Amino acid sequence: MEQGKRLRADGQRNRERIIEVASELVAREGAQASLEEIARRAGVGSATLHRHFPSRQALLEAVFRDGVAQLCARGAAKPGARPADELEAWLEEVTVYTSTHQGLAAALLAGPEGLSAEDICCTDMVLDVLKVLVSRASSAGALQAGATAEDLLMLANAIAIANENEPATARRVLRLALTGIRR
């Protein structure tokens, strides 16, 4: 789809539904999920899917960016009432997302369109949210001195990668690790 072109309301709904269904199927089946199945479950034809996403790569990139944007929106919406709990809950959500979608980033990097890690990277967006959550938890005296957003993101990513497609294990290991940073 051409950048900057506004979609009609029905086109926007179709695009959103395709991304939603693709995200579910990619999380369950991996980056090679059937495009025909995605279209069928989204209630659109194959031509509609390809009009919005001319390649598998384009669809996977949209799924990846949409998922990270949703994660960041939920993190940014944390009210700050219980900073340590909110930080832990969001880190857990990031870890589980990464664990269940790790093959997605690898597929984007290996794809025929030659995306680089910088092209698909959403680290800055995640770190912006994480820095706010870490600052709140630190101000509340709930974190060990010196624990940084970068450290926590590295920890969450390492746990997610080590437990690819094992979100329950990733969640459990993260919780164990986080007990060591709390005061």
C-alpha positions, 0 to 999 in steps of 0.5 A: 500500500502506498505510504500516506494514502488514506484508507476508507473506513472499510479498508481500514477495518479490513487492514486491522482485521488482517493484522489481528488474525495474522498476529494470532496465527503467527504466534501459534504457527510461526512466520510461515502461517498460511496467507490464505488461512489469514485471509479466510479467518479475517473474512477477506479475499486473497486479493484484499490481503495482497492489496494491503500487504503485497508480500508476506514480508510486508504483512509480517512487518505490520504484525511486528510493529503493531504488536510492539506498538500495542505493548508500548501503549499498554506500558505507557498507560500504567498509572504509576500507582504501584510502580514496582508491580506495574514495571514487573507486569509490563516486563512480563508482558514484553517477555511473553510477547518476545518469546511467542513472536521471536521467529517473527523478527528472524523471518523479517531479517531473513526475508527477500526484501532484505530488511536490516535489524535497524529497519524493524527495530522498535527498541527505542519505542520499548525503552522509552516506556521502560525508562518511565516505568523504571524511573517510577519504581526507582523513585519509590525505592523498589529497585536495586540501585543501578538497575537500568531500563537497558539492563532490564530489557536485556534480561527480558530479551535473553529470557525470551530468546532462551525460552522461545515458544515457551511463554509460561517458562519465560514468565516463570524465569523472569519472575525469578530473576526480578525477585533479585532486583527488588528491594 
